[in-house]
Amino acid sequence: MKFEYARISDSLFQQEYSLTRLQEYVEMLVYATISFSLPFLLGHEQLLVGAAVNCALVLAALNLKGARLLPVIILPSIGAFLAGLVFGAASPALLYMIPFIWAGNAVLVLSIKYFVLDKKTNRFAALGFGAAAKALFLFLSAFALLSFGMVPVAFLTAMGIFQLATAAMGGAAALGIQVAKKKFVAA
């Protein structure tokens, strides 16, 4: 299969169903606000916070276009860093991971957009690929930073298996929410 950069770029501007600009901005604000504020509200609950953030990322992938994806991709890691709760004493090390987390979130969003909206692939297969790609990317990034002494070894678990689990759980929840949303919109 030839990698199609133009098709991936085009998929950034696709939605599962049409939303008005106002609806899209409201959804962007809701997803971004939830993703940013959860570390402040839930603290150390990494599985719950991560699943909710990944749910918002997958919903954003299905419903938002172009630059409106950016707040949902960027704000969760900033919220986690500012809250200083998710990684406790290791929070300063999280600063080094932030650009990689943004890229990992983008990998998940682009995977959903490309495989679900453009290629019409099975949603769960697309989610599985996106979750695995995000987790692998973040694990390898954490491993590289660990080898330079920039992050503690605990980041390997947090950026590996936990990322896979939270992306899968949150993504599955998002797919269920999207089905309900579509039924509500069509009604």
C-alpha positions as CSV (number, residue, x, y, z in Angstrom):
1,M,0.0,0.0,0.0
2,K,1.5,3.3,-1.1
3,F,1.5,6.0,1.6
4,E,-0.7,8.8,0.4
5,Y,0.3,12.1,2.1
6,A,-2.3,14.1,0.1
7,R,-5.1,11.8,1.2
8,I,-4.0,12.1,4.8
9,S,-4.0,15.9,4.4
10,D,-7.4,15.8,2.7
11,S,-8.8,13.7,5.6
12,L,-8.0,16.5,8.0
13,F,-11.0,18.4,6.6
14,Q,-13.5,15.5,6.7
15,Q,-16.2,14.9,9.2
16,E,-18.4,11.9,9.8
17,Y,-21.5,14.0,9.4
18,S,-21.9,17.7,8.7
19,L,-21.8,20.2,11.5
20,T,-22.4,23.9,11.3
21,R,-19.4,26.1,12.2
22,L,-21.0,27.0,15.5
23,Q,-21.6,23.4,16.4
24,E,-18.0,22.6,15.5
25,Y,-16.6,25.4,17.7
26,V,-18.9,24.3,20.6
27,E,-17.6,20.7,20.3
28,M,-14.0,21.9,20.1
29,L,-14.5,23.9,23.3
30,V,-16.2,21.0,25.1
31,Y,-13.5,18.5,24.1
32,A,-10.6,20.9,24.8
33,T,-12.1,22.1,28.2
34,I,-12.6,18.5,29.3
35,S,-9.2,17.4,28.2
36,F,-7.4,20.3,29.9
37,S,-9.3,20.3,33.1
38,L,-9.5,16.6,34.0
39,P,-6.0,16.5,35.5
40,F,-7.0,19.3,37.9
41,L,-10.3,17.6,38.8
42,L,-9.2,13.9,38.9
43,G,-5.5,14.2,39.8
44,H,-3.6,10.8,39.9
45,E,-6.3,8.8,38.1
46,Q,-4.2,8.3,35.0
47,L,-6.4,5.5,33.5
48,L,-9.5,7.6,33.9
49,V,-8.0,10.9,32.8
50,G,-6.2,9.2,29.9
51,A,-9.3,7.4,28.7
52,A,-11.4,10.6,28.8
53,V,-8.7,12.5,27.0
54,N,-8.5,9.8,24.3
55,C,-12.3,9.8,24.1
56,A,-12.2,13.5,23.3
57,L,-9.4,13.0,20.8
58,V,-11.4,10.3,18.8
59,L,-14.5,12.4,19.0
60,A,-12.6,15.4,17.7
61,A,-11.2,13.3,14.9
62,L,-14.7,12.3,13.8
63,N,-16.3,15.7,14.2
64,L,-13.8,18.5,13.8
65,K,-11.9,19.8,10.8
66,G,-8.5,21.4,10.3
67,A,-7.1,23.7,12.9
68,R,-10.0,23.1,15.2
69,L,-8.3,19.8,16.1
70,L,-5.3,21.6,17.6
71,P,-6.7,22.6,21.0
72,V,-7.8,19.1,21.7
73,I,-4.4,17.7,20.6
74,I,-2.3,20.2,22.6
75,L,-4.2,21.2,25.8
76,P,-4.4,17.8,27.6
77,S,-0.6,17.6,28.2
78,I,-0.4,21.2,29.2
79,G,-3.2,20.6,31.7
80,A,-1.4,17.6,33.1
81,F,1.8,19.5,33.4
82,L,0.2,22.5,35.1
83,A,-1.8,20.4,37.4
84,G,1.4,18.7,38.5
85,L,-0.7,15.8,39.7
86,V,-0.6,13.0,37.1
87,F,3.1,12.3,37.4
88,G,3.6,13.8,40.9
89,A,7.3,14.4,41.6
90,A,8.1,13.5,38.0
91,S,6.0,16.4,36.6
92,P,9.0,18.5,35.6
93,A,10.2,15.6,33.4
94,L,6.8,15.6,31.7
95,L,7.8,19.0,30.2
96,Y,10.3,17.1,28.0
97,M,7.6,14.7,26.8
98,I,5.0,17.4,25.9
99,P,6.0,17.8,22.2
100,F,6.0,14.0,21.8
101,I,2.6,13.7,23.5
102,W,1.3,16.3,21.0
103,A,2.7,14.2,18.1
104,G,1.2,11.0,19.6
105,N,-2.2,12.6,20.0
106,A,-1.9,13.8,16.4
107,V,-1.0,10.2,15.3
108,L,-4.2,8.9,16.9
109,V,-6.4,11.7,15.4
110,L,-4.9,11.3,11.9
111,S,-5.3,7.5,12.1
112,I,-9.0,7.8,12.9
113,K,-9.5,10.5,10.2
114,Y,-7.6,8.7,7.5
115,F,-8.8,5.1,8.2
116,V,-12.4,5.8,9.3
117,L,-13.4,8.9,7.3
118,D,-11.2,8.5,4.1
119,K,-10.6,4.7,3.7
120,K,-13.9,3.6,5.4
121,T,-12.0,1.0,7.4
122,N,-13.6,-0.8,10.2
123,R,-13.8,1.6,13.2
124,F,-12.4,-0.8,15.7
125,A,-9.5,-1.8,13.4
126,A,-8.7,1.8,12.8
127,L,-8.9,2.5,16.6
128,G,-6.6,-0.5,17.3
129,F,-4.1,0.8,14.7
130,G,-4.2,4.4,16.0
131,A,-3.9,3.3,19.6
132,A,-1.0,1.0,18.9
133,A,0.8,3.6,16.8
134,K,0.3,6.3,19.4
135,A,1.5,4.0,22.2
136,L,4.5,2.8,20.3
137,F,5.5,6.3,19.3
138,L,5.3,7.6,22.9
139,F,7.1,4.5,24.3
140,L,10.0,5.0,21.9
141,S,10.1,8.7,22.6
142,A,10.1,8.0,26.4
143,F,12.8,5.4,25.9
144,A,15.0,7.8,23.9
145,L,14.5,10.5,26.6
146,L,15.3,8.0,29.3
147,S,18.5,7.0,27.6
148,F,19.6,10.7,27.9
149,G,18.5,10.8,31.5
150,M,15.7,13.3,30.9
151,V,12.8,11.2,32.2
152,P,12.5,8.6,34.9
153,V,12.0,4.9,34.0
154,A,8.3,5.1,35.2
155,F,7.6,7.0,31.9
156,L,8.1,3.8,30.0
157,T,5.0,2.3,31.5
158,A,3.1,5.6,31.5
159,M,3.9,6.2,27.8
160,G,3.6,2.6,26.7
161,I,1.0,0.1,28.0
162,F,-1.0,2.8,29.8
163,Q,-1.2,4.8,26.6
164,L,-2.4,1.8,24.7
165,A,-5.0,0.9,27.3
166,T,-6.3,4.5,27.6
167,A,-6.4,5.0,23.9
168,A,-8.3,1.8,23.4
169,M,-10.7,2.4,26.3
170,G,-11.3,6.1,25.5
171,G,-11.6,5.4,21.8
172,A,-14.1,2.6,22.3
173,A,-16.2,5.0,24.5
174,A,-15.9,7.6,21.8
175,L,-17.2,5.3,19.1
176,G,-20.2,4.5,21.3
177,I,-20.9,8.2,22.0
178,Q,-20.6,8.9,18.2
179,V,-23.2,6.3,17.4
180,A,-25.6,7.9,20.0
181,K,-24.8,11.4,18.7
182,K,-25.6,10.4,15.1
183,K,-28.9,9.0,16.2
184,F,-29.7,12.1,18.1
185,V,-28.7,14.4,15.2
186,A,-30.7,12.3,12.7
187,A,-33.8,12.3,14.9
